[in-house]
Amino acid sequence: QVQLVESGGGLVQPGGSLRLSCAGSGFIFSDYNMNWYRQAPGNQREFVATATRWGNTGYADSVKGRFTISRDNAKNMVYLQMNSLKPDDTAVYFCRVTILGRDYWGQGTQVTVSS
């Protein structure tokens, strides 16, 4: 079955960095676009970044220039390097893949940006 497992979250001070990881299994990882989303308390889940199967990337305006998505198809991993973190980046971060029209999500990893 399709599984996504995120890791790497934690508490970081404003201006700091974190690297999130998402391990995929149960599907042919290289065939699908991989995405990061986030959800802050009281807010809807929002798109953060995508890494397509063709190697293209895309970002939400709010993280452009600060976050970098990458993928390692040999390891079935997708990463989110987050730099210059702000308190507004505090959220649970989720990995998502869509296969045959169905969305699969990981359990999420908490990122807290606070001094």
C-alpha angles and dihedrals in degrees: 000000000000113000133178121188121188126199141163102071124134147123117310135169121246109279092028131118139237134180118215123200132199122194117202128200140165095047140062097273097196092057096065142064112246122213142191122212132174138203125200121198111284093008135102120254109269136198116256109169144338135207111196127214086250094058099257121134135206135185143196111253090242093064102030111128093016105059128054125195121203137167138207108203092186089061097034089237136137122191138198116204108198119194133174090024119200131199087251088065090068107120146106107278120215135192116220137189128179116213122180090342096309122114120223122194136189123229092260135237124242120239117189121185111193141131 
